Amino acid sequence: NGTKDTENSTPCLGEAKTMLFARHILRHSPSVAVFGTVPIRRAHVVFQNFTPSIRSSVYLSHRMQSFSSVAEPQQEEPRPTRLQLRRHFVHASVPMIGFGFMDNMVMLNVGEYIDGTLGVTFGLTTLVAAGFGQLASDTCGVCFGGTVEALALKLGLPSAGLSAEQLRMKETKFTTTFGMAVGVIIGCALGMCCLLFKDLDKAERLKREKEMDIIFETVIEAGGDQLGAERSTLFILDEETNELWSKFTAGGRLAQTLRLPMGRGIAGWVAQHGELVNIADAYKDERFSKAADAQTGFHTRNVLCAPVYACCGKGGLHKEGKIIAVVQAMNKKDSEAFGPDDETVIRAIAAHVAIFMRHMEQRNEIMLE
């Protein structure tokens, strides 16, 4: 729209419009198109066809704009104050306290429940139960994360009043990360307080008793048949309580758990002294306790009892280790008392019981490693 003129001529209206177009060209990067359809290279060609006076005015205007942008720099955002950083730290840490508390509380309770139920039934390790607990904990974090944040907002904590530029500063980012880390640590520590009210060894005891059922059901039942006894029992020594306990009897009948203090009854005396006992008439022996018959409803006539050593030698009574159990048979079926051959058989049963128990302990040690 502009017409070419001499260098000293005054630009006409068309030349003024052309000058505005040229100024717009110089404001853009060479990689950006001008007016949508005019490429930069073509714009430079058009610019070269301008009159010298228009080109001089455009260059002067461009230089003045560049000098003005350098002479008047933009005002920098002020750094956050200590008060703002403290408030921001609290805002970052409080929600994470709730997350940490919920995470540990759910993981520990669910893991303990699975360890004491499914872990005992299917023989799952404690680490597997802990994995299921962590799965439940993460699921709760996803489902109730918004609820925790909403509760944190309802506390009405004072706002830090930070701008978007201040939130991108190094000290603000560090305060955010540090506050979240401290909040998680505090929350997890609070969530672990439930361990003070839990029986931490309950699951391990249940698993060990479950494993002992194999010995109760197989060795003792077969031993009762071999000895020709009406009932045979295996008493396991609980070193923590210094008691003997038994759960199953011959015939596969699940009985109520029976516990005897060390030294009480025939089994308690054998566990304390480590000697085999063969009694023809139980009620005439002062070591016999009638409390067991009263609890089980069984009438004992004669008793054959042998200790089980942790390191059992040939014959089952080689005293090379501590006593871990007692094998007891009661009421010989086809005779009035147990004989020497029965004593040999019960020694062999004691030796097999010791081997089985040792194998289970080794397996548990390997699983813990």
Protein Blocks (a to p, Z undefined) as FASTA:
>chain_A
ZZcddfkbccdfklmmmmmmmmmmmmpcfkbceehlacfklmmmmmmmpcfklmmmmmmm
mmmmmmmmmmmccdddddddfklmmmmmmmmmmmmmmmmmmmmmmmmmmmmmmmmmmmmm
nopafklmmmmmmmmmmmmmmmmmmmmmmmmmmnopacehiafklmmpmklmmmmmmmmm
mmmmmmmmmmmmmmmmccfklmmmmmmmmmmmmmmmmmmmmmmmmnopabdcdddddfkl
opacdfbdghhiacddddddehiajklmmmmnopacddfblmlpmkbcfklmmmnopacf
bdcdddddfbdcehhlacfbccfbdcddehifkbcbdcfklmmmmmmmmmmmmmmmmmmm
mmmmmmmZZ
